[in-house]
Amino acid sequence: MNKPVIAIDGFSSTGKSSISKIIAKRLGIVHLDTGALYRGITWFAIQNCIDDDQKINLEELFASFKLINLEFRNDEGELVLYLNHINVSKEIRTKEVADHVSFIAKQKEVRDFLLETQQSLALKGGIIMDGRDIGTVVLPNADYKFFLTASIDERSRRRYMEMICLGMTTDLETVKENLITRDKIDSEREIAPLKKADNAIEIDNTSLNKNETIEKILSFIKK
Ligand code: DC
């Protein structure tokens, strides 16, 4: 069998990216964290397209797409996001980016800009992509589709621990509020909302650890 195309969608902090990364290694396929692309655009906008009133100027952002070069480079086995040839993997995880990314990701122009990039990467097969609209819009013909969920408290705890480990200062309540707001914007937006594809397998991993979730997903994949 050809190497599979796998779509993993779901709510923020359900472990989609870290789980996908390990599954990719186990299956010998590539992993693409599509959220990083939206975060990369958001970081660019914060750096370059801020009005005097401190708001992101969308028209300026859309007009700047031709200046944006987003690529993933292989740094010792890890795919790391480079924006205009600079490693921005740390910058895209800041609170500033988290606070704006859903607003940026709901713009049709932004989604159109990133759609082709994502689809072209899957043409040769052998890829696992995680995001919000992979099974529904980006790769509707994926060989396998999964939809991850977990309780809001468990997701907040995971995201909080991740931020603390990255050396950021925050508190659990702030993290929870950000997740709730993002989930709401992501699920309610007009274009490509966060939604389980009809034929996706739903996995609630509130009480599963990372390895258990990985094994569960792999149990559905024919070797
Ligand atoms: O997975 P993440 O938290 O890094 O994603 C950041 C934001 O990007 C999230 O709030 C929703 C958006 N996103 C999206 O709209 N579509 C995707 N395929 C991936 C992410």
Boltz pocket constraint, residues with backbone or C-beta under 6 A from the ligand:
constraints:
  - pocket:
      binder: B
      contacts: [[A, 12], [A, 13], [A, 34], [A, 35], [A, 36], [A, 38], [A, 39], [A, 101], [A, 102], [A, 105], [A, 106], [A, 130], [A, 131], [A, 132], [A, 133], [A, 134], [A, 182], [A, 186], [A, 192]]
      max_distance: 6.0
